[in-house]
Amino acid sequence: MLKMKVIDSTLYSLILVLAIVTMFSCYLILLFSSTYLWYVIWNVIFSIAICTLGRPIRTSQKDNFTMLPKHICTKILGLNNMEVSYVSPIWNSIITSMYNEHQLSIKNFESLLYLQGNDRDSWNSPPIFVNHNDEQYYQPMSEVERRITFFAKSLSNNIQDPLPIQKMPTFTVFTPHYSEKILLSLREICEMDQNSRINWFEYLKQLHSTEWENYEKNDTIDIWDSIRIQDYLKEDNLTKEDENLRKRKWVSRRAQTLFRTISGFMNYQKAIKLLYRIENPEIVASCTNDPEKLENEMASVARRKFKFLVSMQRYNEFDEEEQKNVDFLLRSYPDLQIAYLDQVPWENKEIEPKFFSVLIDGHCEILPDGKRKPIYRIQLPGNPFLGDGKSDNQNHAIIFCRGEYIQLIDANQDNYFEECLKIKNILGEFDQYNIPEELIPKSEEKSSDTKPRTDDIKVTISPYSSVSESSKKHPVAIVGTCEYIFSKNYGALGDLTAGKGQAFSTLTQRFTAKVGGRLHYGHTDFLNAIFMTTRGGISKAMKGLHLSEDIFAGINSFSRGGRIKHCEYIQCSKGRDIGLDSILHFTTKTSTGMGEQNLSREYYYLGTQLSLDRFLTFFYAHPGFHFNHVFIILSVHLLMLSIMFIGAIRAVLPVCNNSHSECSNFIPVINWIKCSIILIIVASFIDFLPLFSQELEENGLVRSAIRFGKHLMSLSPFFEVFNTQIYANSIMTNLKFGGAKYIFSGRGFPTTRIPFSTLYSRFSGPSIFFGMRILLILLFVSLTMWISYFIYFWFLIIALCVSPFLFNPHQFSFVEFISDYREFLIWMYSESGTHANSWIDHCRASMTMIINHKLGYHSGKLVEDASHPSFTTAIFGEIISSFIMAAIFIIVLIFVKSFDPATSGLPNTGLSVVIYVTTIAIGPILMNTIALFGLYLVLFCLKSIFKRWIDKFGVLINTIAHTFAIINLVSTIEYLWIIESGKPVNAILSVIVISAVQRFVFKVITNFYGKKLGFLSITQPFRDKIIEMSLFANDFVLGHILLFMLAPICLIPRIDTLHFIILFWSKPNKKVSAPISLREQKCNVWIYGLVFFIIYMFFMGLIIGPIVINKSFLNHIFHHMSKS
């Protein structure tokens, strides 16, 4: 008895030490996380203050519209006085561009125009400048309202003075392209996917109903002459195209396609033509009788000032349809330039082929073979694609960029005509125009009293002139602009990612640029081409390391003396990932890219050379953002361990409410737990603050509150927690194993339903397993020390385990749910190669540690794509960490089992604790080993008898082995449930120990996979099969638990319609119907529905049976609940 007391005292001291260590570690992690929390808060405060600083308090939106004509004259044309004859063509062109895009109806279009009066030189101003009433001119909260409001608001701010078009420097819009959609085909927009209930065409018609109505009306305009709009500004409404082509263009302009990007940014060409025409009335007058000469003159100026270059990495690999789409682009925009890589093989195939960078445009001659005769064809010293592809694609085509500046654009962006009119202002932000007046050459001085030329604008010198040493400053390397995310209309997830992306590109960049810590160039920013190309280029291309090539360009320019600015008076629109799958692909790519950045020499240089203020800004804006997710998940894990230690003490020792020598006072600890949970909640959802603040600043309190409320109703907080876990898992996996790769996320619409088995295989490793481990610990602590604050952890578990299915379209349709169950069983039992996606392939890919597999980025080259950890990483990062966790859980179980379950505080006189722990920890693995040995023996003995059917017989043996593993696992858990039914906390803790010990054993075996073990290497197939059996049983049981959690929701009436509204913020129309595949498989629904119901009742019987037999179970639960 004395010996037992000594052991119990030692275990109690050890538990207290572990509790103190984990609590202190959790407190330290929460302290780090709280610093990021305060960074976000002050970032929002200062960012809004910077935006509003200097603005008149009483300036209203109505005043912005009233002053808009004057602002167009002074800030776009550079005139000192208001001239209606100059403003009217600009304003009419803006409204016409919106009409061409079907944003305006014919009625609203005519009400917004400057109309010519009785006299040719007189104009009637549109009433919007006098009486601003939204409903009279456009629909409230429409795209037209947003664009016009931003245009008016941006010109009311202080912006750079413009230069005449003739003195404006040349710039190039540069877009890399890989496999993004160019122009959607009729098949893509009209055919339904196998797992989708609506095609893209019907989905977009429902989403953009007003624009589709405007498209269908196709009204003929008879007022063109009275508004003096040039032919190059009249697009669709004056061209007779094939109706199918018009529909394809309408859909493509509302999807994330290359056609949308090109049609948007080619507005620069139209804007330059229009501004040149207005600034040079004498040229217009001289060409009155020769309009073709005027058009040629404007086109020549536009080509001289602006280039659009697309670098198509796969141009030579395009299929017939893609090639036709490219030809359509070149016919529609002849000045569009395309760069691609051409290979010319040698006769000796062993020699590497010759590589050429080739440039073509729409003016190139078409050769007999159908290809275009190139403008330039430059031989390269070798294959330029040595990295991840995107950077190399930009680097080989950079030689074709023309001009002093480059605007880097992704193939999922768009631009507007009214924003293109500000191109002269934004290029002036590079500070290469404002040269002291004494440096003006005499030849540059001009005077004029009638034209909006040089004297009306504060221009001192041509940007091409030389500058003295006294006027030199640090050059501006990058000028950042704002982004508008047009994909925010595509449902809850699309709006959430859009809001976060827009807040990052506006609020965060505004603040970091002010303090000199902005290092990131976004894909709307302008780059100083001369500065960047002479200091390392615009893209670094080392494979893996430079996965996030954009930030390295910013760091490169920043560390070499360049300045990075941010401007808010111009914006481009951009599409983000809008589906669950694509969003998490993007999350994985950025997180693994951040893991590589943390190991780079650039980060080391900045970390050691920056001043404290700029270093902290750099840290929290870049690596700190990602590590905050790691800290949140780590703090949750440590807090759960701390609570488990406290719960173990409360389960076996008497509890009192005040300090006493023979009882434990837990009130201070419980108060600390409550505070910690509150801090974790705030840190988890702090990213909603910039989103809400950005909406508040732009659209007011009402709209921001509505948007935030819609996110709460759409269960976006669940996705935010799930996304946090994906961030943390991705960055930690990359830091341990490396192997970051570019993941093409895809930019389709989120209408396709993903099968349960696919979602489970993608997210079980990163999130579901972790959530289930937290669930077991939470069950233990809820029965030992329940407090209401634990509701957050139940919310956390739902987010980690159920979120992939919660945001899956039509997940709760009963017919599709049963079909999912059928596919899940087929996925589990399919052999490798017999099914497109099988569990055995998933298992083998997981054991080879393919980094991108966790999000479903499968690869057939398992050996080449595998990224194995180093010996040190395998020992400390995998084996020792899992050993520590297993040891902790074993210590807690031994401590709890050391006391008498009937009387708290007295030692246990029953079965030896050591024997009990050894049995439950090693028993399941030992039973699988024995069964596997027996099945191998049967297979060996019966091989000659079943030689003809040996393949099928092997499949049968494999199925038997897997089924036995399931029975073994379920029997073990049920055995624990029966013998511990009077003490359920012991049963739950025993299951935790089994899971931890198995995880440790499998980590040891897996990390020595393929090692040189000498004679023991013959045991490798046997070891692999043992792991496979255990993992199969775990996935089978865990998959059924998730299905059991989802099944009751499917029984709610009209839940599928409600779920659709929650995800897409719109009601499904009559075009939504069940997929053809489901209508064909309805005969299987009843069969597998019955199978699911039988298994469900079997599992429920295993849980409820021991409770009914042993009534003390309920008494024990009520006892612990009353103690808590």
LINCOR-V53605 format. One record per helix or strand. SS is the DSSP state (A for helix, B for strand). FROM is the first residue (numbers start at 1). LEN is the number of residues. If there is no record, write none. Layout:
SS/FROM/LEN  SS/FROM/LEN
This chain:
A/2/51  A/61/6  A/68/10  A/84/17  A/106/6  B/115/2  B/123/2  A/127/3  A/134/4  A/143/13  A/165/3  B/171/7  A/186/5  B/196/1  A/200/8  A/209/9  A/224/4  A/231/3  A/236/3  A/243/10  A/258/8  A/267/13  A/281/6  A/291/15  B/306/7  A/315/3  A/320/13  B/337/8  B/354/8  B/366/1  B/372/1  B/376/5  A/390/11  B/405/5  B/413/2  A/417/4  A/423/8  A/437/3  A/442/3  A/454/3  A/469/3  B/476/10  A/486/4  A/492/23  B/526/3  A/529/5  A/549/11  B/563/12  A/580/19  A/601/9  A/612/10  A/623/30  B/655/2  B/664/2  A/667/18  A/687/27  A/716/22  B/752/1  A/756/29  A/788/19  A/814/16  B/832/1  B/835/1  A/839/9  A/851/5  A/862/4  A/871/27  B/899/1  B/907/1  A/913/29  A/950/30  A/984/24  A/1014/37  A/1055/10  A/1076/5  A/1082/28  A/1112/12
